[in-house]
């Protein structure tokens, strides 16, 4: 028998945790924290979720779809005998990210991150007897994010995780071609995130105003963001950008579109995140996006993807020269610039449990 329990995430954004069981064995997909400043008012606070999920029943593994805190943030609360899985590049990013998050914390998460197992793109893994999982790249604002095609006790399940199709990995309909290539049509269950399902108007071309008079900006692709950034950067001598330090698609666009003669400057924390991402990411991303050909049979690797791969493999900052750049020096970037580094609504609680 196969079972599904969605502990949290059906009526809120973030704090995700889903259990899939087969013949008495269970795995968890994600174990995320509530969004900042929402835990005290949540119907299921983080501490209560942890006690409910890890109540003495054995758990074979926890698989993280990506490194956003609302999907992995409670990893230190997972019993130490439970194996944790994450993407290989996501693990490297966490190794740079977690020590900063843990500043002032008594319990450090880096040893647990170091012990995480990694899953290879599109290769089957068996985290539990009777359950096998095929991780597939998905486009998201977190690099090295995955969806999972799962087979358990004769059932076929697709767990999308968070996804979009307007980033670099999602260009040229790659997400949909990945589904066509690796996921059968006759699945039994689709589990998908739905953050944008009620926001259809964000896909239109012009800004719009809601009934409260608040302006809403349409969703832009990362390529459009890069072109707009180049226009803005050229107007001023100094430009300041506020962005998530792990939204590397956007950061790469800002870097690639830094005009000639300008420096791309970031703090040490951001530089470390970038360097972790650069280490090997070019080969992995190019592997993923070239693995799915377009309907004409032509290569799907475009100029921007090649640039990203070249940047990751050292045309920009890499290796010892990158460490020198962090130390306060500078080195030509792969674009014209240089890379330098200086110092929900409330719903009643209740898990969703379904026998499949």
C-alpha positions as CSV (number, residue, x, y, z in Angstrom):
1,X,0.0,0.0,0.0
2,X,1.2,3.5,-0.8
3,X,0.3,6.6,1.3
4,X,0.7,10.3,1.0
5,X,0.7,12.8,3.9
6,X,1.2,16.5,3.3
7,X,2.0,17.8,6.8
8,X,2.2,21.5,5.8
9,X,2.0,23.5,2.6
10,X,-1.6,23.0,1.4
11,X,-2.9,26.2,2.9
12,X,0.2,28.3,3.2
13,X,3.4,29.3,1.3
14,X,6.5,27.6,2.6
15,X,7.2,25.3,5.6
16,X,6.8,22.4,3.3
17,X,6.9,18.7,4.3
18,X,5.5,15.8,2.4
19,X,5.6,12.1,3.4
20,X,5.4,9.2,0.9
21,X,5.1,5.7,2.3
22,X,5.1,2.3,0.7
23,X,4.7,-1.1,2.5
24,X,5.6,0.3,5.9
25,X,8.6,2.4,4.7
26,X,8.5,6.2,4.4
27,X,10.5,9.0,3.0
28,X,10.0,12.8,3.4
29,X,10.3,15.4,0.7
30,X,11.5,18.7,2.2
31,X,11.4,19.7,5.8
32,X,11.1,23.4,5.6
33,X,10.7,26.2,8.2
34,X,7.8,28.5,8.3
35,X,8.4,31.8,6.6
36,X,10.1,34.5,8.7
37,X,7.8,36.1,11.3
38,X,4.9,33.6,10.7
39,X,5.8,30.7,13.1
40,X,4.1,32.1,16.1
41,X,0.8,32.5,14.3
42,X,1.0,29.4,12.2
43,X,-1.6,26.6,12.8
44,X,1.4,24.2,12.8
45,X,4.5,25.8,14.3
46,X,8.0,24.4,13.4
47,X,8.5,22.7,16.8
48,X,5.1,21.1,16.7
49,X,5.7,19.9,13.1
50,X,9.0,18.3,14.1
51,X,7.4,16.4,17.0
52,X,4.5,15.2,14.8
53,X,6.7,14.0,12.0
54,X,9.4,12.4,14.0
55,X,7.3,10.7,16.6
56,X,9.3,7.5,16.9
57,X,8.4,6.0,13.6
58,X,11.4,5.1,11.4
59,X,12.2,7.4,8.5
60,X,14.3,6.0,5.6
61,X,15.4,9.4,4.2
62,X,14.6,13.1,3.7
63,X,15.0,14.5,0.1
64,X,15.4,18.2,-0.3
65,X,14.2,19.7,-3.6
66,X,16.3,22.9,-3.2
67,X,18.1,25.1,-0.7
68,X,15.4,27.7,0.2
69,X,14.8,27.8,3.9
70,X,11.1,27.0,3.6
71,X,12.1,23.7,2.1
72,X,15.2,22.6,4.1
73,X,15.3,25.0,7.0
74,X,14.5,22.5,9.8
75,X,17.2,20.1,8.8
76,X,19.0,20.4,12.1
77,X,15.8,19.0,13.8
78,X,15.9,15.8,11.8
79,X,17.2,12.8,13.8
80,X,20.9,12.2,13.1
81,X,20.4,8.7,11.9
82,X,18.1,9.7,9.0
83,X,20.0,10.2,5.7
84,X,19.6,13.6,4.0
85,X,19.7,14.0,0.2
86,X,20.2,17.2,-1.9
87,X,21.6,18.2,-5.3
88,X,25.4,18.4,-5.6
89,X,25.6,22.1,-6.3
90,X,22.9,22.9,-3.8
91,X,25.1,21.1,-1.2
92,X,28.1,23.3,-2.0
93,X,26.0,26.4,-1.7
94,X,24.7,25.3,1.7
95,X,28.3,24.8,2.8
96,X,28.8,28.5,2.3
97,X,25.3,29.6,3.4
98,X,24.8,27.7,6.7
99,X,27.8,29.0,8.6
100,X,26.4,32.6,8.2
101,X,22.9,31.5,9.2
102,X,24.3,29.8,12.3
103,X,26.2,32.8,13.6
104,X,25.4,33.0,17.3
105,X,23.7,29.6,17.3
106,X,24.8,27.0,19.7
107,X,24.1,24.1,17.4
108,X,25.9,24.3,14.1
109,X,24.5,22.9,10.9
110,X,27.6,22.5,8.8
111,X,28.5,19.0,10.0
112,X,25.0,17.8,8.9
113,X,25.4,19.6,5.6
114,X,28.8,17.9,5.0
115,X,27.1,14.5,5.7
116,X,24.3,15.1,3.1
117,X,24.2,12.6,0.3
118,X,23.8,14.0,-3.3
119,X,21.6,12.6,-6.1
120,X,22.7,12.6,-9.7
121,X,20.5,14.3,-12.4
122,X,18.0,11.8,-14.0
123,X,19.6,8.8,-12.3
124,X,17.4,6.6,-10.2
125,X,18.1,6.4,-6.5
126,X,16.4,4.1,-3.9
127,X,16.1,5.9,-0.6
128,X,13.9,3.2,0.8
129,X,12.9,-0.4,0.0
130,X,10.0,-0.3,-2.5
131,X,10.6,3.4,-3.3
132,X,12.7,4.8,-6.1
133,X,13.2,8.4,-7.1
134,X,14.4,10.0,-10.3
135,X,15.6,13.6,-9.7
136,X,15.1,16.0,-12.7
137,X,16.3,19.6,-13.0
138,X,13.6,22.2,-12.7
139,X,13.8,25.9,-13.2
140,X,13.6,27.9,-10.0
141,X,15.1,31.0,-8.3
142,X,17.4,28.5,-6.5
143,X,20.2,27.0,-8.5
144,X,20.3,23.2,-8.7
145,X,16.6,22.7,-7.9
146,X,14.8,19.4,-8.7
147,X,11.5,17.8,-9.2
148,X,11.1,14.1,-8.4
149,X,9.5,11.3,-10.4
150,X,8.7,8.6,-7.9
151,X,7.7,5.0,-8.2
152,X,6.4,3.4,-5.0
153,X,4.4,0.1,-4.6
154,X,3.2,0.3,-8.2
155,X,2.2,3.9,-8.1
156,X,3.7,6.7,-10.3
157,X,4.0,10.1,-8.6
158,X,5.4,13.4,-9.9
159,X,6.4,15.8,-7.2
160,X,7.3,19.1,-9.0
161,X,8.7,21.1,-6.1
162,X,8.9,24.9,-6.7
163,X,9.3,25.6,-10.4
164,X,8.9,28.3,-13.1
165,X,9.8,28.5,-16.8
166,X,11.2,32.0,-17.2
167,X,14.7,31.4,-15.9
168,X,17.8,30.1,-17.7
169,X,17.0,26.4,-17.2
170,X,13.4,27.0,-18.2
171,X,14.1,28.7,-21.5
172,X,13.0,27.0,-24.8
173,X,10.4,25.0,-22.8
174,X,13.0,22.7,-21.4
175,X,10.9,21.9,-18.3
176,X,8.1,20.6,-20.5
177,X,10.5,18.6,-22.7
178,X,12.1,17.1,-19.6
179,X,8.7,15.9,-18.5
180,X,8.0,14.4,-22.0
181,X,11.4,12.7,-22.0
182,X,11.5,11.2,-18.5
183,X,8.0,11.1,-17.0
184,X,5.3,8.8,-18.4
185,X,2.0,10.3,-19.2
186,X,-0.1,7.9,-17.2
187,X,1.1,8.9,-13.7
188,X,-1.2,8.3,-10.8
189,X,-0.6,11.5,-8.8
190,X,0.7,15.0,-9.5
191,X,1.9,17.0,-6.5
192,X,2.7,20.5,-7.5
193,X,3.3,23.9,-5.9
194,X,0.7,26.5,-6.6
195,X,2.0,29.8,-5.4
196,X,1.1,31.6,-8.7
197,X,-2.1,29.8,-9.6
198,X,-4.3,32.7,-8.4
199,X,-2.1,35.3,-10.0
200,X,-2.8,34.9,-13.7
201,X,-2.6,38.6,-14.4
202,X,1.1,38.7,-13.5
203,X,1.7,37.1,-16.8
204,X,0.3,40.0,-18.8
205,X,2.6,42.5,-20.5
206,X,1.8,45.7,-18.7
207,X,1.7,46.7,-15.0
208,X,-1.8,46.7,-13.5
209,X,-3.5,47.9,-10.3
210,X,-5.6,45.9,-7.9
211,X,-8.8,47.0,-6.1
212,X,-6.6,48.6,-3.4
213,X,-4.7,50.7,-5.8
214,X,-1.5,48.6,-5.4
215,X,0.6,48.3,-8.6
216,X,1.7,44.9,-9.7
217,X,4.6,44.3,-12.1
218,X,4.3,41.4,-14.7
219,X,6.7,38.5,-14.4
220,X,9.9,39.1,-16.4
221,X,12.2,36.5,-17.7
222,X,15.8,36.5,-16.4
223,X,16.9,37.5,-19.9
224,X,14.6,40.5,-19.9
225,X,16.0,41.4,-16.4
226,X,19.5,41.3,-17.8
227,X,18.7,43.6,-20.7
228,X,16.9,46.0,-18.5
229,X,19.8,46.0,-16.0
230,X,22.3,46.9,-18.8
231,X,20.1,49.9,-19.7
232,X,20.0,51.1,-16.1
233,X,23.6,50.5,-15.4
234,X,24.7,52.6,-18.4
235,X,22.9,55.7,-17.0
236,X,24.7,56.0,-13.8
237,X,28.3,55.8,-12.5
238,X,27.2,53.9,-9.4
239,X,24.4,51.3,-9.3
240,X,23.2,49.4,-6.2
241,X,21.3,46.2,-6.5
242,X,19.3,44.4,-3.7
243,X,18.8,40.7,-4.5
244,X,18.7,37.4,-2.8
245,X,22.3,36.2,-2.5
246,X,21.3,32.7,-3.7
247,X,19.2,33.8,-6.7
248,X,22.1,33.2,-9.0
249,X,20.2,33.4,-12.2
250,X,19.6,37.1,-11.5
251,X,23.0,37.7,-10.1
252,X,24.6,36.2,-13.2
253,X,22.5,38.5,-15.4
254,X,23.7,41.5,-13.5
255,X,27.3,40.3,-13.8
256,X,27.1,39.5,-17.5
257,X,25.4,42.9,-18.2
258,X,27.8,45.1,-16.3
259,X,29.0,47.6,-18.9
260,X,32.6,47.9,-20.0
261,X,34.8,49.9,-17.6
262,X,32.6,49.1,-14.6
263,X,33.2,46.8,-11.7
264,X,30.8,44.2,-10.4
265,X,31.3,44.5,-6.6
266,X,29.8,42.2,-4.0
267,X,30.5,41.5,-0.3
268,X,32.5,38.5,0.9
269,X,29.4,36.5,1.7
270,X,28.0,36.9,-1.8
271,X,31.4,36.1,-3.4
272,X,31.6,32.9,-1.5
273,X,28.1,31.9,-2.7
274,X,29.1,32.7,-6.3
275,X,32.3,30.7,-6.1
276,X,30.6,27.7,-4.7
277,X,28.1,27.8,-7.5
278,X,30.9,28.3,-10.1
279,X,32.7,25.1,-9.0
280,X,31.5,22.6,-11.5
281,X,28.1,24.2,-12.2
282,X,29.0,24.9,-15.9
283,X,29.3,21.3,-16.8
284,X,26.2,20.2,-14.9
285,X,24.0,23.0,-16.3
286,X,25.2,22.4,-19.8
287,X,24.7,18.7,-19.4
288,X,21.1,19.2,-18.3
289,X,20.1,21.7,-20.9
290,X,21.8,20.0,-23.8
291,X,20.4,16.6,-22.8
292,X,16.9,17.6,-24.0
293,X,16.9,18.5,-27.7
294,X,14.3,20.6,-29.2
295,X,11.6,19.0,-31.6
296,X,13.8,19.8,-34.6
297,X,16.7,17.8,-33.1
298,X,18.9,20.9,-32.8
299,X,21.0,21.6,-29.8
300,X,19.3,23.5,-27.0
301,X,22.4,25.2,-25.8
302,X,22.3,28.9,-26.7
303,X,24.7,31.7,-26.3
304,X,23.7,32.6,-22.8
305,X,24.0,29.1,-21.6
306,X,27.4,28.8,-23.1
307,X,28.4,32.0,-21.4
308,X,27.2,30.7,-18.1
309,X,29.2,27.5,-18.6
310,X,32.3,29.5,-19.5
311,X,31.9,31.7,-16.5
312,X,31.6,28.7,-14.3
313,X,34.7,27.1,-15.8
314,X,36.9,30.0,-15.4
315,X,36.5,32.6,-18.1
316,X,35.4,34.9,-15.3
317,X,36.6,34.3,-11.7
318,X,37.7,30.9,-10.7
319,X,40.3,28.9,-8.7
320,X,43.1,30.7,-7.0
321,X,42.5,33.8,-9.0
322,X,39.0,33.9,-7.6
323,X,40.3,33.7,-4.0
324,X,42.7,36.5,-4.9
325,X,39.7,38.6,-6.0
326,X,38.0,38.0,-2.7
327,X,41.1,39.3,-1.0
328,X,40.4,42.7,-2.5
329,X,42.0,42.4,-5.9
330,X,40.1,42.4,-9.2
331,X,40.0,40.3,-12.3
332,X,38.2,40.8,-15.7
333,X,34.8,39.1,-15.6
334,X,33.3,37.1,-18.5
335,X,31.2,40.1,-19.3
336,X,32.6,43.5,-19.8
337,X,32.7,44.2,-16.0
338,X,34.9,43.0,-13.3
339,X,34.1,40.9,-10.2
340,X,35.4,42.2,-6.9
341,X,34.5,41.5,-3.3
342,X,34.6,43.8,-0.4
343,X,34.6,43.2,3.2
344,X,-0.6,33.8,4.4
345,X,-3.7,33.6,5.1
346,X,-4.6,31.6,8.2
347,X,-6.5,28.3,7.7
348,X,-7.4,25.7,10.3
349,X,-4.6,23.3,11.0
350,X,-4.8,19.7,9.7
351,X,-2.5,17.5,7.7
352,X,-3.6,16.1,4.3
353,X,-3.3,12.3,4.4
354,X,-4.3,10.2,1.4
355,X,-4.1,6.4,0.9
356,X,-3.1,5.9,-2.8
